[in-house]
Amino acid sequence: MQYFMFNKPAGCVTARSDAVHRTVMEYFPPELASVLHPVGRLDKDTCGLLILTDDGFLDQRIMQPGQHVSKTYFFYALGSMSPDKKRRLEDGIAMADFTTRTAEFRLIREYRIRELEAFMPPERRDRYMRNPDGAAFSGTLTVCEGRKHEVKRMLEAVQCRIFYLRRDSIGSLQLDASLRPGEYRPLTEEELRLLCERI
């Protein structure tokens, strides 16, 4: 079996093929792209840790919501954080279609919106910069379900809007900080053990 760590850049989709958008498979040579598949998904505008493998059972074992494997995301968001918002994020938020499980939130730093202009998606930058002195912050959120758009929806539920999102870990497996966006490498035996230790 082959297992690769990929630092997914924003702007490509997590799919084997797509008629419109560039896919994560296009970063791999044809001989690998023909046999690998992504484990789980990251949104087009989300970057960070993605595993690709030819192990047909890995996705079911670690990425399905019912497996409760933790995933940690770093983000920049518009808005401000308060003790009550933090409590809501960590205790669980009732969405229209499900209630989030307990999570772990960490506030890293508070900013003014203008300080984070470089991290904003170009198509929304002008709108966000209409209030350059507004509040923004960075943080991490660790969830154990990984439902579609879950992290973004959780922050929106407490009146904050994520504009940069990066997955930094799956379980105990950390994104290699030396991998630049678009780069990949094989998992080491120790990393594979870390990835699968919750299975």
C-alpha positions as CSV (number, residue, x, y, z in Angstrom):
1,M,0.0,0.0,0.0
2,Q,1.1,3.6,-0.7
3,Y,0.4,6.5,1.6
4,F,1.2,10.2,0.8
5,M,1.0,13.4,2.8
6,F,-0.1,16.3,0.6
7,N,-0.1,20.0,1.5
8,K,-3.2,20.9,-0.5
9,P,-3.2,24.5,-1.9
10,A,-6.4,26.5,-2.0
11,G,-8.0,26.7,-5.4
12,C,-8.1,23.0,-6.3
13,V,-10.8,20.5,-5.6
14,T,-10.5,17.2,-3.8
15,A,-11.5,14.9,-6.5
16,R,-10.0,12.4,-8.9
17,S,-11.3,14.4,-11.9
18,D,-13.3,17.5,-12.6
19,A,-14.4,19.1,-15.8
20,V,-14.0,22.6,-14.6
21,H,-11.5,22.9,-11.8
22,R,-8.0,21.7,-11.2
23,T,-7.9,18.7,-8.9
24,V,-5.5,17.5,-6.3
25,M,-4.5,14.6,-8.5
26,E,-2.9,17.0,-11.0
27,Y,-0.1,17.6,-8.6
28,F,0.9,14.0,-8.8
29,P,2.7,12.2,-11.8
30,P,0.4,10.1,-13.9
31,E,1.7,6.8,-12.5
32,L,0.6,7.8,-9.0
33,A,-2.5,9.8,-10.0
34,S,-3.9,6.7,-11.7
35,V,-3.9,4.6,-8.5
36,L,-4.2,7.0,-5.6
37,H,-7.4,8.6,-4.2
38,P,-7.8,11.3,-1.6
39,V,-8.9,10.3,1.9
40,G,-11.7,12.6,2.9
41,R,-12.2,16.0,1.4
42,L,-11.1,19.6,1.8
43,D,-13.1,22.4,0.3
44,K,-11.8,24.2,-2.8
45,D,-10.7,27.2,-0.8
46,T,-9.3,25.1,2.2
47,C,-5.7,24.2,2.3
48,G,-3.5,21.9,4.4
49,L,-3.2,18.2,5.3
50,L,-4.6,15.7,2.9
51,I,-3.8,12.0,2.7
52,L,-3.8,10.2,-0.6
53,T,-3.5,6.4,-0.8
54,D,-4.3,3.3,-2.8
55,D,-5.7,1.7,0.4
56,G,-9.4,1.3,-0.4
57,F,-10.5,1.1,3.2
58,L,-8.6,4.0,4.8
59,D,-11.2,6.6,4.2
60,Q,-14.0,4.6,5.8
61,R,-11.7,3.8,8.8
62,I,-10.6,7.3,9.7
63,M,-12.6,10.0,7.9
64,Q,-16.2,9.1,8.4
65,P,-18.1,11.2,11.0
66,G,-18.9,8.1,13.0
67,Q,-15.2,7.3,13.6
68,H,-14.7,10.5,15.7
69,V,-11.1,10.9,14.6
70,S,-10.0,14.5,15.6
71,K,-9.0,17.0,12.9
72,T,-7.4,20.4,13.9
73,Y,-7.9,23.4,11.7
74,F,-6.1,26.8,11.8
75,F,-8.1,29.8,10.5
76,Y,-8.4,33.6,10.2
77,A,-11.9,34.9,10.7
78,L,-13.8,38.2,10.7
79,G,-15.5,39.1,14.0
80,S,-14.5,38.7,17.6
81,M,-14.4,35.9,20.1
82,S,-16.0,36.0,23.6
83,P,-16.1,33.5,26.5
84,D,-19.8,32.7,25.6
85,K,-18.9,32.1,21.9
86,K,-16.0,29.8,22.9
87,R,-18.3,27.9,25.2
88,R,-20.9,27.4,22.5
89,L,-18.2,26.2,20.0
90,E,-16.8,23.7,22.6
91,D,-20.1,22.4,24.0
92,G,-21.8,21.8,20.7
93,I,-24.0,23.9,18.3
94,A,-27.4,22.9,17.0
95,M,-27.4,23.2,13.2
96,A,-30.3,22.7,10.9
97,D,-29.3,19.1,10.1
98,F,-27.2,18.0,13.1
99,T,-25.7,19.1,16.4
100,T,-21.9,19.4,16.6
101,R,-20.1,17.2,19.0
102,T,-17.8,18.7,21.7
103,A,-14.8,20.6,20.2
104,E,-11.7,22.4,21.3
105,F,-11.2,26.0,20.5
106,R,-8.0,28.1,21.0
107,L,-7.8,31.8,20.3
108,I,-4.3,32.7,19.0
109,R,-4.4,36.4,18.3
110,E,-6.7,39.3,17.7
111,Y,-6.2,41.6,14.6
112,R,-7.7,44.5,12.7
113,I,-9.1,43.3,9.3
114,R,-6.5,45.3,7.4
115,E,-3.7,43.3,8.9
116,L,-4.9,40.1,7.3
117,E,-5.6,41.4,3.8
118,A,-2.9,39.1,2.3
119,F,-4.8,36.0,3.4
120,M,-8.2,37.1,1.9
121,P,-9.5,35.4,-1.2
122,P,-9.1,37.9,-4.1
123,E,-12.8,37.7,-5.1
124,R,-13.9,38.9,-1.6
125,R,-11.1,41.2,-0.6
126,D,-12.7,44.4,-1.6
127,R,-15.9,43.6,0.4
128,Y,-14.0,42.6,3.5
129,M,-11.7,45.7,3.3
130,R,-14.7,48.1,3.4
131,N,-14.2,48.0,7.2
132,P,-10.4,47.8,7.6
133,D,-10.5,48.6,11.3
134,G,-13.1,45.9,12.1
135,A,-12.3,43.0,14.3
136,A,-10.6,39.8,13.2
137,F,-8.7,36.9,14.8
138,S,-6.8,33.7,14.3
139,G,-7.5,30.5,16.1
140,T,-7.6,26.7,15.9
141,L,-10.6,24.4,16.2
142,T,-10.4,20.7,16.8
143,V,-13.4,18.7,15.8
144,C,-14.0,15.0,15.7
145,E,-16.6,14.6,13.0
146,G,-15.5,16.4,9.9
147,R,-19.0,17.0,8.4
148,K,-19.3,19.1,5.3
149,H,-18.3,22.7,5.9
150,E,-18.5,22.0,9.7
151,V,-15.8,24.4,10.9
152,K,-17.0,27.3,8.7
153,R,-20.6,26.7,9.8
154,M,-19.6,26.5,13.5
155,L,-17.9,29.9,13.3
156,E,-20.8,31.4,11.4
157,A,-23.2,30.2,14.1
158,V,-21.3,32.5,16.5
159,Q,-21.3,35.5,14.1
160,C,-17.8,35.0,12.8
161,R,-16.7,34.4,9.2
162,I,-13.7,32.3,8.2
163,F,-11.8,33.5,5.2
164,Y,-8.7,31.4,5.5
165,L,-8.8,27.7,6.6
166,R,-6.0,25.2,6.8
167,R,-6.1,21.6,8.2
168,D,-3.1,21.0,10.4
169,S,-3.7,17.5,11.7
170,I,-5.7,14.3,11.5
171,G,-5.6,12.5,14.8
172,S,-2.0,12.6,16.0
173,L,-0.6,13.1,12.4
174,Q,0.7,16.7,11.8
175,L,1.1,18.5,8.5
176,D,4.9,18.6,7.7
177,A,5.7,22.3,8.0
178,S,8.5,21.9,5.4
179,L,6.0,20.9,2.7
180,R,5.0,23.9,0.6
181,P,1.5,24.1,-0.8
182,G,1.3,21.6,-3.7
183,E,4.1,19.4,-2.4
184,Y,3.8,15.8,-1.2
185,R,5.9,13.0,0.2
186,P,5.3,9.4,1.4
187,L,4.3,8.9,5.0
188,T,6.9,7.4,7.3
189,E,6.1,4.3,9.2
190,E,5.8,6.3,12.3
191,E,3.4,8.7,10.7
192,L,1.3,5.9,9.4
193,R,1.1,4.5,12.9
194,L,0.0,7.9,14.2
195,L,-2.6,8.2,11.5
196,C,-4.1,4.7,12.2
197,E,-3.6,4.5,16.0
198,R,-7.3,5.4,16.6
199,I,-8.7,2.8,14.2
